């Protein structure tokens, strides 16, 4: 086949969402509170559809189930990765995700380690990233006493930064931030605090205090990243993180950039610019907001143009 799998995907309305997925990426939004675009997903809560080639109209979860050869005959019942773009018009809830063992036992799905590339960030934008409790007992007391200023770590952010958020990390994306999120394919989130917001029916949103205390890493640990940059003529390859779940890269294309397969398959999102993807003798136009998978039989490819792309591939646990 040797062709990319371009995807149509699912938009999600959120209490904290806005309209930047339209103004920045041109997606047609059904409301002015759209918070997430599940760009590359086989999760049952929002499955992507193939929109080109031999498998056009097929769902990504079906393709994973019936054509595992496209994914290097990888093991695992579910497609392991999920790429989202999030528009935080307001703060997301303060939350934490479980690891695989806890999530499989209590929720029947994978845990959720994730990472964020900051596509854009407003003035004074910040995230909540970690906590100050030294013991689980102290964590529980600070949560029950609502000592949020004492408990939570606030970190200023700016465009182009990258953060790894492993399971067990208390976190929240702040107001005015647009991110690309690479994560395990899971929709399990435990809310610790939600700023006392009410939903459209006037009810406080559900919190998950016991689960949050159970799964939070104590004391908190900020991952130390060894981000590397490689110049290839005028282009740049940035390696952000390599974990058991996923490896994540940024490809800054200026003119041309030729690449070869380093994993059974690769997920790619165009976050800036336009150009083309060339595989053997076929060329595919690319623009900001496109998302595609390079399956196993695509051994090498070339980008032309002025493009900024975020790519991910399965880590050692999922290969």
Secondary structure in CASP SS format (residue, H / E / C, confidence):
PFRMAT SS
TARGET T0000
AUTHOR 0000-0000-0000
METHOD secondary structure of the structure
MODEL  1
X C 1.00
X C 1.00
X C 1.00
X C 1.00
X E 1.00
X E 1.00
X E 1.00
X E 1.00
X C 1.00
X E 1.00
X E 1.00
X E 1.00
X E 1.00
X E 1.00
X E 1.00
X E 1.00
X E 1.00
X E 1.00
X C 1.00
X H 1.00
X H 1.00
X H 1.00
X H 1.00
X C 1.00
X C 1.00
X C 1.00
X C 1.00
X C 1.00
X C 1.00
X C 1.00
X C 1.00
X C 1.00
X C 1.00
X E 1.00
X E 1.00
X E 1.00
X E 1.00
X E 1.00
X E 1.00
X E 1.00
X C 1.00
X C 1.00
X C 1.00
X C 1.00
X C 1.00
X C 1.00
X C 1.00
X C 1.00
X E 1.00
X E 1.00
X C 1.00
X C 1.00
X H 1.00
X H 1.00
X H 1.00
X C 1.00
X C 1.00
X C 1.00
X E 1.00
X H 1.00
X H 1.00
X H 1.00
X H 1.00
X H 1.00
X H 1.00
X H 1.00
X C 1.00
X H 1.00
X H 1.00
X H 1.00
X H 1.00
X C 1.00
X C 1.00
X C 1.00
X C 1.00
X C 1.00
X C 1.00
X C 1.00
X C 1.00
X C 1.00
X E 1.00
X E 1.00
X E 1.00
X E 1.00
X E 1.00
X E 1.00
X E 1.00
X E 1.00
X C 1.00
X C 1.00
X C 1.00
X C 1.00
X C 1.00
X E 1.00
X E 1.00
X E 1.00
X C 1.00
X C 1.00
X C 1.00
X H 1.00
X H 1.00
X H 1.00
X H 1.00
X H 1.00
X H 1.00
X H 1.00
X C 1.00
X C 1.00
X C 1.00
X C 1.00
X C 1.00
X C 1.00
X C 1.00
X E 1.00
X E 1.00
X E 1.00
X E 1.00
X E 1.00
X E 1.00
X E 1.00
X E 1.00
X C 1.00
X C 1.00
X C 1.00
X C 1.00
X E 1.00
X E 1.00
X E 1.00
X E 1.00
X E 1.00
X E 1.00
X C 1.00
X C 1.00
X C 1.00
X C 1.00
X H 1.00
X H 1.00
X H 1.00
X H 1.00
X H 1.00
X H 1.00
X H 1.00
X H 1.00
X H 1.00
X C 1.00
X C 1.00
X C 1.00
X H 1.00
X H 1.00
X H 1.00
X H 1.00
X E 1.00
X E 1.00
X E 1.00
X E 1.00
X E 1.00
X C 1.00
X C 1.00
X C 1.00
X C 1.00
X C 1.00
X E 1.00
X E 1.00
X E 1.00
X E 1.00
X C 1.00
X C 1.00
X C 1.00
X C 1.00
X C 1.00
X E 1.00
X E 1.00
X E 1.00
X C 1.00
X C 1.00
X C 1.00
X E 1.00
X E 1.00
X E 1.00
X E 1.00
X E 1.00
X E 1.00
X E 1.00
X E 1.00
X C 1.00
X C 1.00
X C 1.00
X C 1.00
X C 1.00
X E 1.00
X E 1.00
X E 1.00
X E 1.00
X C 1.00
X C 1.00
X C 1.00
X C 1.00
X E 1.00
X C 1.00
X C 1.00
X C 1.00
X C 1.00
X C 1.00
X E 1.00
X C 1.00
X C 1.00
X C 1.00
X C 1.00
X H 1.00
X H 1.00
X H 1.00
X H 1.00
X H 1.00
X H 1.00
X H 1.00
X C 1.00
X C 1.00
X C 1.00
X C 1.00
X C 1.00
X C 1.00
X C 1.00
X C 1.00
X C 1.00
X C 1.00
X C 1.00
X C 1.00
X E 1.00
X E 1.00
X E 1.00
X E 1.00
X E 1.00
X C 1.00
X C 1.00
X E 1.00
X E 1.00
X E 1.00
X E 1.00
X E 1.00
X E 1.00
X E 1.00
X E 1.00
X C 1.00
X C 1.00
X C 1.00
X E 1.00
X E 1.00
X E 1.00
X E 1.00
X E 1.00
X E 1.00
X E 1.00
X E 1.00
X E 1.00
X E 1.00
X E 1.00
X E 1.00
X E 1.00
X E 1.00
X E 1.00
X C 1.00
X C 1.00
X C 1.00
X C 1.00
X C 1.00
X E 1.00
X E 1.00
X E 1.00
X E 1.00
X E 1.00
X E 1.00
X E 1.00
X E 1.00
X E 1.00
X E 1.00
X E 1.00
X E 1.00
X E 1.00
X E 1.00
X C 1.00
X C 1.00
X E 1.00
X E 1.00
X E 1.00
X E 1.00
X E 1.00
X E 1.00
X C 1.00
X C 1.00
X C 1.00
X E 1.00
X E 1.00
X E 1.00
X E 1.00
X C 1.00
X C 1.00
X C 1.00
X C 1.00
X C 1.00
X E 1.00
X E 1.00
X E 1.00
X E 1.00
X E 1.00
X E 1.00
X E 1.00
X E 1.00
X E 1.00
X E 1.00
X E 1.00
X E 1.00
X E 1.00
X E 1.00
X E 1.00
X C 1.00
X C 1.00
X C 1.00
X C 1.00
X C 1.00
END
